[in-house]
Amino acid sequence: MKNFGLIGFPLSHSFSPAYFENKFTRENIMANYQAYPLENIDGYCNLIENISFSGLNVTIPYKEKILPFLDEIDDDAKKIGAVNTIKFNNGKSKGYNTDVFGFELSLIELIGNPEIIKGALVFGSGGASRAVCFILDKLKIPFQIVSRNDKRYLSYTDISKEIFISTNLIINTTPLGMSPVADKKPELPYHWLNENYFLYDLIYNPEKTIFLTEGLNRGCKIKNGHDMLILQADKSWKIWNQPEM
């Protein structure tokens, strides 16, 4: 029986455990996948000492904090500075980022041709934001990061009309609006939105956050993070089952 799991905090509404358990049942795979909420990243060491894992997923708030605990890091994950997938093999651990794979494919499904995007605003500066910015850079989409706390980036109050009209893609990588606190939304001048904008929210629960609903009401094309989650989960599964580290 192979052991897989998810670390992060909190994990009460996480997608991955049910997704993988359903996959294992459907495909008659002898494995189990459980959520392991860790209040502190230091709990990771105790966890892997007590359970022999074949693979782990990593979510908020540990995608960046997990890096020093790994024996090796994939080149892309190293460039991004965030890991969401760990493969264990022969007592060694290697970190990967499958968020980039899931985000790129699902973003293309929303926007079609990247050349129609004149600029993007990315809300949040954490591990998920790093993966999003990596793909925007790859697709040659200019972007600016907006953060409540990180002074290196724009604040929400810095979003002027000039900045707003220079973009037509807005991506939320923050937990604002995620169940069970679904009554929150990023501080955005929503009245400036129109049918030329694309709104992407990495949140999948609820299906339509207030952020997305505000956009939908103004004619924007919208997408939540559900497809990205499935794509990154399947990519994790392929990594865990490839013969090489």
Secondary structure, DSSP 8 states (H G I E B T S, - for coil): -EEEEEEES--TT-SHHHHHHHHHHHTT--EEEEEEE-SSTTHHHHHHHHS-EEEEEE-TT-TTTTGGG-SEE-HHHHHHT---EEEEETTEEEEE--HHHHHHHHHHHHHSSGGG---EEEE--SHHHHHHHHHHHHTT--EEEE-SS-TTSB-GGG--HHHHHT-SEEEE-S-TT-TTSTT------GGG--TT-EEEES--SSSS-HHHHHHHTTT-EEE-SHHHHHHHHHHHHHHHHSS--
